[in-house]
Amino acid sequence: MTLRSYLIYMSTATGICWLVWLFVIFSVNPETAGMFGLVLFYLSFFLALAGTAAIVGFVIRFIALKKALAFRLVRDAFRQSFLFAILISASLLLLSKNLFNWLSTFFLIVGLSALEYFMISYKKTN
């Protein structure tokens, strides 16, 4: 897959995910939809946010790090966008359950940072 086709497919999929998320917001009543409505809301939000962060992260890396190979920039941006989307989605979920405080945020950030460190160190050993 070329870089141009990756950006086209990723932008299209991200746009579709944002449209699905907007559709869920404006058409699903969270009080009557039950668990399915909440899962659809959080899943579409997670995928839309991860796609947006992956594209923006790649573009920033591509402009700032001109000497790095594009596939490495895509891989790193994609991995970190998923971690960022997990952080934001989990924070929203904790906020909806009235469990969002500085301690839960601290543990969430420490856990995701440890996961990122593990992925970076695992990549270097193989």
N, C-alpha and C positions, 0 to 999 in steps of 0.2 A: 504494500500500500504506500502510495506516495504521500508526502507531507500535505500536498494540496487536497488530495482526496480525504485524508484524515480530518483536516480542518473543515471540509465541507460536510462530511458525515457527522462529525461531532457537533458542529453548529446546528445542523438540521435536527439531530436527536435532542439536543439541549433545548432548542426552540419548541419542539413537540412536548417535551417534559414540562416546560413553563406553561404551555397552553393547557395541558392536562391539569396542572396544579391550579391554574386560574379557574378552569372548569369545576374542579372539586370545591374550590372556595365559594364560588357563586351558586352552585347547584346542590351541594350536599349539606344537609342539616346534621350537624354533629350529634345532636340530641336524639335523633331518630335513626341515624345511619348505623350506629353501633360500632363494633370493632372494625368492620370492613371499611367504613368511611374514614376512620382514623388511620388505618394502615394505608389506604390509598392516598390520603393527605400527606403523611410523613414520607412514604415511598416516592411519590412524585416530587415532593420538595427536595428530598435527598438527592435524587438523580439530576434534577435541574440545577441544584446548587453545585454538585460535583462536576457536572459538565461545564458550567460557567467558570468555575474556579480552575478547571483543567485548561480551558482555552485561554483565559486571562493569564494564568501562571506560565503557560508555554510562551505566549506572546512577550511577556515581560522577560522571561529567561532568554528568548531568542534575540531580543533587542540588546539586553545587557551582556550576555555571554556569547559573543559572535563566533568564538573559536570552538565552542563545544559542538558535538555532533547532535543533529536534530532529534534522532531517535532516543538519545539519552535524556534530552530536555523534555520530550514528550512523556517518557516513562516516569521521570521524577515529578513532573507537574501532575500527571494522572494520579500517582500514588499519594501525593500530598493533598490533592484536591479531595480525594476520598476521606482522608483523615480530617480535613477541614469541614467537610459536609457532615461527618459523624459528630464532630464537636458541636456544630450549630444545631443539628437535628436533635441530638441528645439533650442539649441545653433547652430547646423548646419543649421537648417531652417532659423533662424535669420541671420546667416552669408550669406546664399544664397540670402536673400532679402536685404542685406546691412543694416540691422537693429541691428547688433551685436555690442554693446558697453558696457562700464562698467555699465551704468545705467540699461540697459535691463538685463544684467547678474545679477546685484544686486537684481532686482525685481524677477527674476526667482528663484534665490537661496532662497530669503526670502519667496516666495510663497511655494516652495517645502518644506522648513524647517517648515513652519506653518502647512502644510498638514501632515508632519511626526509627529509633536507635537500633532496635533489633533488625529491622529490614535493611538499614544501611550496612550494619556489620555483617549480616548474613550475605548480602550481595558481594561484599569485599572478599569473604572467605571462599566463595565458589568461583 
